[in-house]
Amino acid sequence: MSSDLINKADEILNEHSLADRNSYFQLKNYIIGKEPTLHGKMWQCIRELKTRRDSIDAIKLQIEDVNDKLELIDIGKEKLELVDCSLLEGKQASLAEREMAIKLRQSDRDASQLEKNGVDLVNKMKSVQEEINYFIQAFGHLKKMGDWKEFDDEKAQESYWNTKLEHELNMRLVLGQPIDMELGRTIEALEDKTPVKQKLMGLINERQIIAKEQMTRIKGE
């Protein structure tokens, strides 16, 4: 690859950058927004905060590991520089000097890559912190819209699943898609009073009536 090509790539990358994270649009619409109820959105915020909080701890450990490896490289280079090649003679001295030079270059390359990794980790931590800040603000906004409900709150769970499954059912009906067995059984497992279950049972009864009428018509012919 030519140096001109590399220089051009570096120029573009220096002038333009992308955040190493989901866009705020994605966080809003596809992570929080996909949840069907207010409490579902709150629960999702907590899940995302927990995941990213764990990521921060993992990144910190990785940064510490990079720093330790860099220090070990420095120690290794100092040890190499303490070797006195003048004690050797002729060919042995020449080979020892060449070997030392190679090892020092290898150490410099390893250090350079580790430093790059360290910068990448710092940038990654910054991106995760930006997402954490977004979810903190989103959670605060959601709490202003309604009280927090524990994950196992019966009514909150019932509302969540009713809304979620009803949306799935409506989407299939509108798009003319069949109601598959998995969706039907999931809805059927809900309490009888749940609106989406009553709706499904009503659809089943309607189809049974239609099927009977068709069978009667066929027999009459």
Secondary structure, DSSP 8 states (H G I E B T S, - for coil): --HHHHHHHHHHHHH----SS--HHHIIIIIITTSSSHHHHHHHHHHHHHHHHHHHHHHHHHHHHHHHHHHHHHHHHHHHHH--GGGS-HHHHHHHHHHHHHHHHHHHHHHHHHHHHHHHHHHHHHHHHHHHHHHHHHHHHHHHHS----TT-HHHHHHHHHHHHHHHHHHHHHTT----HHHHHHHHTS-TT-HHHHHHHHHHHHHHHHHHHHHHHHHH-
